[in-house]
Amino acid sequence: MERHRSWFRWCAGVLAALAVGLAVPALAQTDVTTSRISGVVTDADGGVLPGVAVEARNNETGYTARTVTDTRGFYVLLNLPTGTYTVTAALQGFATASRPDVRLVLGSAPTVNFTMQLAAGQESITVTAEIPLVEVTRTAAGTTILTEQLASLPVSNRDFETLVYLTPESRKESERGYISLSGQRGINTNMTIDGVDNMNGFFGGVTGDAEGRAPLSLSIESVKEFTVITNGASAEFGRSAGGFVNIITKSGTNEFHGSAFWYNQPQSMVADPPAPLKLNDQSKDQYGFSLGGRFIPDKLFFFTSYDQQAQDETINIDAKIIDADIFAKYPVLTTPPTYIRTNDGRVLFGRLDYFLSNAHRFMARANYADYEGQNGTSGSPTRAESYNGIEMMYTRSYVASYSATLGSNMLNDLNLQYVIEDTPRKDKGLSLPDIQVRNWGNYGEVAFLPIDSTNHRKTIGDTFTWMSGEHVAKGGFEYNESDVDQVFKGNWRGVYLFNSKADLLAGKWYEYRQFIPLGGKTVDEAGRSNFAQKELAFFVQDQWYVSPTLTVTAGLRWEKLDNPDFGVLNPDDMNADGSFKKTRHIPDMNNQWSPRFGITWAPAAKTAVRFSAGRFWSRTPGLLWAQANTSNGYNATQLVLTAGASGPSSPIAPPWGSAWTPEGGFAYINPAVVTSIPKPGVFTVDPNFENPYTDRFTLQFERELFANTAITLGAVYAKSEQLERLTDFNLQYDCADGPPSRTCVPKTAPNGLPLYSTTRPYSYYSRITMYTSDASSEYKALTAVLQRRFAERFSGLLSVTWSKDQDNDSNERNYSGLQAEDKNDIDRNWGYSNRDQRWKIAANGTWNTPWWGFVFSGSAYYNTGQPYNITAGSDLNKDGDSGTDRPTVNGRHFPRNSGRQPDYWGLNLRLQKPFRLGPGQLSAIVECFNCTDEQDYRVTSTTWGTGETPRADFGTKSYVGTPRTFQLALRYDF
């Protein structure tokens, strides 16, 4: 019954959103940062007119582009900066035809046709008919979020990335919170800003994002518009097998414009979470300004913005953590009942545009972002105040571009980028070990802090365009170099694991872990990674305007990735003691070929059928190689000691029982006294490792139903191969008819799977974690999109996505966790991916009401739940990993990810009232997020157990949502 009520509330929300309006135009991409116009010029009898002079003039900057029609009466104007244009057509003996207010958005390719009339005394004719909403020369599939949507829709945290999730085939993946597009891993999504890659080459996320901790990386005030390209991207786009979020920033115009804003979320206007949870005290303010204009009319323009967020939250520590017995026994573990967690960020942006002439354009921009989070490592109430860190980030990004028109049929675009990103993560400086108590909480300090990391990125790219007849050919190259200097020493301070509070009070730990530097190195030297990845790409493509109703695009891209050349462990080259030599290297990627093809056919007016196919390669972030460089048994290793009922057996183990104390237990084992590590755990890389690729096929049908409204139906199939995963290379089966082996008929584990032997094939080591690339995925989707261009006071977008996403490993560049149940047989892991989402419905719209200037907007979404893996909670197959084994019940072995989280939905609304004030308008704004206070629960107890019936707590749900929140704002825009 509750599910039915939820569905009813969702339907009501969708109807409310549709009443607001249906959303802004979408589905466009032909050029990376610009747009184009094409069309046919005819006379009054329908005869084509060659030699017609066609001109497009930007109404905001004065920039002008010119061309002439060919023998078919066809013309195309390329490389047009986004904005509003007046397009004219002139020919001797005919009245000049003019079409004003042609809106070009990012990557759009509108068709603007002219019918010329004989002069007969008329000097000019203004054409006022609507430009067709369906673009019949575009072959890619995507959704464009316009300036008006960025300004009018309710946006949580004023983070423009949240609007990505209103587009079809998009979702936030659950492991790292990355954007996942069209069924691919979030790590394989690419974001470009002003034509250059904006990804962090080491961590794999967005530059300036601090792995999701930073509240701001680029201000929404600086974003002009962006396109989410899910399928059919041209050969200009690379390094992503998923999709592309292509962003352009604002620039100045001949008119001065700007804004000043302040947003606040009052504590009193946040709903209480469901009992027994209580709302934490919190405050959140966001304020800033923007200003753009001209230094020289039609020549030199500027734009700048500043955005700052100040947020703090009082974390109430669970009462069980505030334990008098523990504090009396170990006073250094005492924690206050509450602590303040901050999340403060600033972004300063500046851009200059210089039009030397209509043939030569220059752009330079800089973006500075910083972030500081006191106690920002975690907000968990089951952690003591000391068990946290100080998170920081400083990013400086510089981009320059030069666009040249060379004669009447050649263009060239040059892009340069330099990025510095520092991400220091500090500890509390208390010299305490990491203490973890099962089913209780955490004391001491976080084992992996502090971390110092500095990343640099250098980019140069150039694209040359040549127009000949009905062909527009492109060719270009791009070079990226990403380097890192990082010190990461996980578990360096020592980690004690206790089974219960009683064991903690008794000092009876059951496991101790410590990062041990080797070879006389200090812990910082052992944990340091300093290397670079270098990438080179070339591409060629041709867009062939076969006829006004048929466009074909074909391209080929080649990419190369040079990985760092340090040595990694080689199982085929051993020392006398059985350890591996470092004579293997991480493979370079030299033959990444990407053919791309697209075709668009207009069988009738206002109708387009599109087909695209192509191969798309992704890159592997450098973080994975850092593990193989440091945790290799030469630089360092992880020491793991266990203790039984009577204590540990190792002579170098820390004190146990009554002698144990957290004081002095910090990094207890002195590496200088460790002459050898018993069975160290190490990392290495498969010599056949390859980057992943996706083969993708898309079919779309688009039809303008009536003025300003169109529907798009689509089907997508994508197959991904060579996906990265981790496996334990040091395993062999417990054979039924002989000694342990990898190829024998194995004994059977209690859950029906092959049983592994406790005898390691390489006895010198314990786990040998190997990065390999043998995982795969398959994605199928159907989409329907109804869009309305702004007209008669409202615009909107409604999208429905049905999809099925399966794979045999869903990790998002996980550098330590293993997902396969049977490490030697990845096919047994085939099932629904962690990203699988059967249905996704999203709507957004804006309505400029006729009443006193009120503007009403909103967004709504409904998502079916993602899968979760039902586990046995025990290492049934004896592979040393108890987190991946699944139960067998009544002879049926549970498939991977056979559980399903609850569906969830939300409704966000905004009401704005502007008042004229001076040269601009002052707006009072009220925004509401999760307006119906929908309570979002997730299954957090996913352990079935080993019996025929589940454990009592299996399927337990916990509240993970955000309660209804109101945000108040004042804005001044001019």
Secondary structure, 3 states (H helix, E strand, C coil): CHHHHHHHHHHHHHHHHHHHCCECCCCCCCCCCCEEEEEEEEECCCCECCCCEEEEEECCCCCEEEEECCCCCEEEEEEECCEEEEEEEECCCECEEEEEEEEECCCCCCECCEEECECCCCCEEECCCCCCCCCCCCCCEEEEECHHHHHHCCCHHHCHHHHHHHCCCEEECCCCCCEEECCCCHHHCEEEECCEECECCCCCCECCCHHHCCCCCCCHHHEEEEEEEEECCCCCCCCCCCCEEEEEECCCCCCCEEEEEEEECCHHHECCCCCCCCCCCEEEEEEEEEEEEEEECCCEEEEEEEEEEEEEEEEECCCCCCCHHHHHHCHHHCCCCEEEEECEEEEEEEEEEEEEECCEEEEEEEEEEEEEEECCCCCCCCECCCCCCEEEEEEEEEEEEEEEEECCCEEEEEEEEEEEEECCEECCCCCCCEEEECCCEEEECCCCCCEEEEEEEEEEEEEEEEEECCEEEEEEEEEEEEEEEEECCCCCCCEEEECCHHHHHHCCCCEEEEEEECCCCCHHHHCEEEEEEEEEEEEEEEEEEEECCEEEEEEEEEEEEECCCCEEEEEEEECCCCCEEEEEECCCEEEEEEEEEEEEECCCCCEEEEEEEEEEECCCCCHHHHHHHHECCCCEEEEEEEEECCEECCCCCCCCHHHCCCCCCCCCCCHHHCCCCCCCEEEEECCCCCCCEEEEEEEEEEEEEECCEEEEEEEEEEEEEEEEEEEECCCCECECCCCCECCCCECECCCCCECECCCCCCCCCCCEEEEEEEEEEEEEEEEEEEEEEEECCEEEEEEEEEEEEEECCCCCCCCCCCCCCCCCCHHHHCEECCCCCCEEEEEEEEEECCCCCCEEEEEEEEECCCEECCECCCCCCCCCCCCCCCCEECCEECCCCCEECCCEEEEEEEEEEEEEECCEEEEEEEEEECCCCCCCEEECCCECCCCCCCCCCCCCEEECCCCCEEEEEEEEEC
